[in-house]
């Protein structure tokens, strides 16, 4: 499992880890020209106010199923739902305006690890927690 410590990681609990996506202007590697699958949703948000956080389960999963293309059972759906719920809690805690929380379909996955996106608009109340070390 990849170690996301440092300036990118913003939250970790026993279930999930949340870190900045490259599409978030607060990410040190941010490239404003980089295209993302959520560009339509974010088109009306000024670039400096965009939020893009990824939430991953601490237990390795390639997608909703343990592996890409695997059959999906009740346990897989419960595990995925718990990650989505954690993302919803984080979006609320950060007071992100108009948050969109989503998973990419298998056809649009660029990373073989279950991850939930949180996108939206940074408000004056949106303050990321200090980076975890």
Buried (B, 14 or more C-beta within 10 A) or exposed (E): EEEBEEBBBBBBEEBBBBBBBBBBBBBEEBEEEEEBBBEEBBEEBEEEBBBBBBBBBEEEBBBBBBEEEEEEEEEBEEBBEBBBBBBBBBBEEBBBBBBBBBBBEEEEBEEEBBBBBBBBBBBEEBEBEEEBE
